Amino acid sequence: MALRRVGRFGALRPCGPGPPVLAALRPPPPPPLSVPIMAVSRWALGARWLRSRYERFLQRRLPRIYVLHCAFTAGLEALLADAREVQRIRQTMAKEGLSSTQLSYRDMERLRQFRRDVLQAVPVALIAIPPFANFLVLLLMYFFPRQLLIRHFWTRRQQEEFSEENHSARRAAYPAVLRCLGSALQALPEQRLQLRLRELCLEVQRGRHPRVAELCAVRSLFSGPSLRLAELQAAHLIRHLDQAMFRLGLAQLSEEELRAACYLRGLNPRRLSAAQCRAWLEQWLGLSCVLQASEVSLLANSMVLLSLNYPGVEQR
């Protein structure tokens, strides 16, 4: 074992690795992370205690605000869970070299809905960042829930109420869509198909539900310049969703997924059973899956033609 001089008087001390007995006698170094972990634990316990006191105060003094607080907390957790799921989907897309149109139906629908939600959720998320600033979010939820918040922060009752209001506003525009479609028929060159489509629109206006075969018979008209909508991105997106849904199979969808799919495509499923929703989606897929990309405007118009007089739908 080598020796070296240290200190003012040149005392000899061993250098290099010492005998095993010396190493065994040295006290073990303290764990470097013990203090930070304890500090974080104390902070977490304190934050949990403050949150419990805050929630008890709301529950006793402001019960309505407490209900909104619970909805906000659950909604924030659901939004974060969706964000993690979307991150997983994007990682899978990057790893396997997939495009969004090659995803499964549920992954494609989750990406579509998350894009829509996150644009509206960004202002609320920025407001809620400071400690206890969610009280301001609660006020927004109370006074302007439909305008400023997304579905994650709505109560169950609000979700049903706002869906009805949105569909009522959408349904109010259906007669105008039929009138515009009828007025555009005058510029169509094929007289036979023009008459067939005119009769079809008149029958829908009188309350008859059209068959898919009748719509397929006039599909070529919607690829022409008079009725074609080249930049109809929403209809193209629905078409990709339809193809993914067809690959999955309607039997694999839950009742909630069936109702959401009907609502997205223009049909109000509130008073329909799961079997009725599935039957309508079968009609929709029977049309959507045979259309070409150039005929996608027929799919957009079918949101009116196939949903306006479907049996069981509440007429307003």
Sequence and secondary structure as in RCSB ss.txt:
>XXXX:A:sequence
MALRRVGRFGALRPCGPGPPVLAALRPPPPPPLSVPIMAVSRWALGARWLRSRYERFLQRRLPRIYVLHCAFTAG
LEALLADAREVQRIRQTMAKEGLSSTQLSYRDMERLRQFRRDVLQAVPVALIAIPPFANFLVLLLMYFFPRQLLI
RHFWTRRQQEEFSEENHSARRAAYPAVLRCLGSALQALPEQRLQLRLRELCLEVQRGRHPRVAELCAVRSLFSGP
SLRLAELQAAHLIRHLDQAMFRLGLAQLSEEELRAACYLRGLNPRRLSAAQCRAWLEQWLGLSCVLQASEVSLLA
NSMVLLSLNYPGVEQR
>XXXX:A:secstr
  EEEETTTTEEEE SS  HHHHHHS     TTHHHHHHHHHHHHHHHHHHHHHHHHHHHH HHHHHHHHHHHHH
HHHHHHHHHHHHHHHHHHHHHT  GGGS HHHHHHHHHHHHHHHHHHHHHHHT STTTHHHHHHHHHH HHHH  
GGGS HHHHHHHHHHHHHHHHHTHHHHHHHHHHHGGG S HHHHHHHHHHHHHHHTT    HHHHHHTGGGGGST
TT  TT HHHHHHHHHHHHHHHH GGGS HHHHHHHHHHTT   TT  HHHHHHHHHHHHHHHTT  GGGHHHHH
HHHHHTTTT TT    
